[in-house]
Amino acid sequence: MIRFLLLILVLFNCTSFYSQDKVKIDSINKIYVQGLNIPQDSIVALFQKNLNDAETIAYELGMADAYSQLSLVYGYQGKYEESAKNAINGIKIYEKLNKLDRVADYYAEMGYTMKYRDLEKGLYYMQKGKAIAEENDFENELKDIYNNYGVLKEMNHELDSALIFYNKGLKIKLEINDTIGIPYSWSNMAGVYGLQENFLKAREYFNKSLQQRLVWADSLGIAENYTQLGEVFMAEKKWNEAIPLMHKSLPISLNKQYQNLTQYNYKMLSDIFKKLNNADSALYYFEKYSTVKDSVHSLKVQQNISALNIEYETEKKQNEILQQRAQLAEKDLQVRRKNTLIFGSLGLAFVLAFLGYLFYNQQKLKNRQLQKEGELKAALAQIETQNKLQEQRLRISRDLHDNIGAQLTFIISSIDNLKFGFMDISKKLGDKLTNISNFTSQTIYELRDTIWAMNKENITFEDLQARIANFIEHAKNASEETEFSFHIDQEVDKNHLFTSIEGMNIYRIIQEAVNNALKYAEAKAITVYISDDEDEYHISIEDNGKGFDKNLIEMGNGLNNMKKRAGEINGKLIVKSNLQKGTHIRLVFPINS
Amino acid sequence: MPYVENRKRNLSLVLKLQWNMYFQLAIIIILALLLIAPTLWFSREKKSIVFAHRNTLFNLENAISINMSQIDLRRQNLNKYEFLKYNVHDALIIQNEIEL
C-alpha cells in the first residue's frame, strides 16, 4: 500500500513538476526578446536552457518555441546559420505537431531574417508562411507576416505593394490592439513614404512609431526608429540633423547587441561624414561598421575598410600631392617668369644688335656707293673740265687763226696786189715786198703750227718718226737725184712722248736742214740720224753738199729759226760745215725737257 | 590645407602658368616680327639703293665715256694736221655739242 501511495505520490509530484516545467518553459518562450535588457549571450543561454529543459521533459512544443526564440535571437545577432538551423528545427517540430500557425510564423520569420542575404529566398519563405497563415486565417501571425512581407516588398522596390501589406498588417494589429506591432507597421509605412520622397509623412509615421515604442520600451524598435528618422533627414540631405538621431540609435543597438542595426548605424554615419567631407570621421565609423559586419558577414568588409582607408590615404596623399604640385607649380612659374625675362631681354638685345648690324651694313653700302660715285663724279668733273678746256682752247685757237690768218692772208694778198698792181716798182722794192709776203706766209705757217701745238699736248716718237719719214719721202719725190736716208738708233726709246712744241720744232729743224741741203748745198746724199745717250737726244742731219764757210756767210733766217727752235726745246744747234765736204747739223736737247 | 582649397589653389596656378605660356608666345611672336619686318624693310631699301646707285653710276660712266670720246675725236682730228700742208682747219674741228 505504502509503496503504491509512494508511487502515486512520486507520480503526482512528477506530474506536478512536469506541469510546472512546461509552464516555466512556456513562460520563458513567451518572453519578448526585443524588450530584454540583458546581454544577448544571456538571452541565448536562457533559451538554450529552456530548450534543454523542454528536451528533458520531451516537451516538443516547448522545444519548438525555444527553437523559434533562439532563431530570432541569433537572427538579431547576425548569426544566420544558427538562426536558420534553429528555425528549421523548430519548423520540423511544429509541422510534426501540426502547429500550422507556428509553421507559418517560422517560415515568415525565416524569410524575414534572410532579407539581406538572399531577398529572393526571403520572399519565397515569407510567401510560404503568408500562404499558410492566410489559408488558415491566423490573424495573429498574419499581422506580423504582412508587416514583414511589406518590408521585403519594399526592399524589392515594390513600394505600393509594400504599403498595401503594411496597411493589412496594421489593420489587424489595430483590431487586436497589438501595441508592440503597431509601431512596426507605422515604421514600415514611414519607410515607404520616405522612399516616395514624402518626407513629411515619413517623419510623421516614424515619430508615431517611436512614441508608441517609447511607451512600451521597445528598445530595438526605438533604436530602429531613431535610425529611420535619421535616414529621412539623410534623404533630404540634412546631414547635421541626421547625425544626432544615429547617435541616439547607436547606444541602444550596441547595448542590445543588435548587430545589424549597429553596423547599419555605423555605415550611415560613415556615409554622412563622407558627404560632409570629414574623411577622419567617415573612416572611423566605417571601421566600426566593418568590425561589426565582419563578425556577421564575410571578409569582404575588410576589403571595403582597406578601400576606404586607401581612399582616405589616397585623398590625403592627393592632397599632399596637390600641395606639392602647387608648390612646384609656383616655383615653376617663378622660374618660367625669370626665364621669360632673361630670354626676352636676350632676344631684344639680339634684335637690337641685328637691327644695328642691318643699319651698319646699309650705311657701309651707302658709303661705298657714295665713295664710288664721288670718284666717278671727280673723274667726270676732271674729264669734263679737261674736255671743255681743250674745246675752248681749240675754239679760241681756231678763232685766232681765222682772224689773224685772215688778216695775214689779206696782207699777203695786198702785197701781191701791190707787186702786180704797180708794174713800175723797183726790183728792190719788189724784193722787199716779196720778202714781206714770204715772211707773212711764214708767219701764217708758224701761226698754224703754234695753234696746232697749243691744242696737241704731245706727240709720240712713233708719230714724229712717221711724219719725218713722210717728209723725207716727199723730199725724195721732189729731188730724185738725191739719196735720202733716215735712221733711228736702236737704243732710242720709241715710246717716248714729246711735247707738241718739241715735236714740231724737231720736225721743222729737220725740214729746214734738209731743205737747205737740197736748195743750197746741192747735196747728193742726205742722212738724218736720231740717237740718244742717257739724257740727251742727238738728231743729226748730214749732207755731202758743197758746204759753206760760217765766218763768211751770215746766218740766214732758216738757220736762225733753227737755232731759235732749238732754244725753245732747251737744246742747242751745232752747225758744222766744210766747203765741198758737206754740212753737218746736230740738234742736241735733253730727253725730259 | 583642405582638399578643396588645394584644388582651387592649383587651378589658379594652372591659369597663371597658362597665361605665362601665352605671354612667352607673345614675346616670341613680337621678337620674330621685330626680326623679320626690319630684315624685309632693309632688304627692300638695299635693292632701291643699289638700283639708284647703278643708275647714277651708269649716268656718270656714260658722261665720262662721252667726254672721253670727244677728247679722242679731238685728238684724232689734231693728228690729221700735216706739217707740210699746214691744214689747221682739218685739225681744229669744233664739237658744238660741248657746252662751255
Interface residues (C-beta under 8 A of the other chain):
Chain A: N277 E315 Q318 N319 L322 Q323 R325 A326 A329 E330 D332 L333 R336 R337 T340 F343 G344 G347 L348 F350 V351 F354 L355 L358 F359 N361 Q362 L365 K366 Q369 K372 E373 L376 K377 A379 L380 I383 E384 Q386 N387 K388 Q390 E391 Q392 L394 R395 S397 R398 H401 I444 Y445 R448 D449 I451 W452 N455 K456 D463 R467 N470 F471 H474 M504 Y507 R508 Q511
Chain B: M1 P2 Y3 V4 N6 R7 R9 N10 L13 V14 K16 L17 N20 M21 F23 Q24 I27 I28 L31 L34 L35 P38 T39 F42 E45 K46 I49 V50 H53 T56 L57 L60 E61 A63 I64 N67 M68 Q70 I71 R74 R75 L78 N79 Y81 E82 F83 L84 Y86 V88 H89 A91 L92 I94 Q95 I98 L100
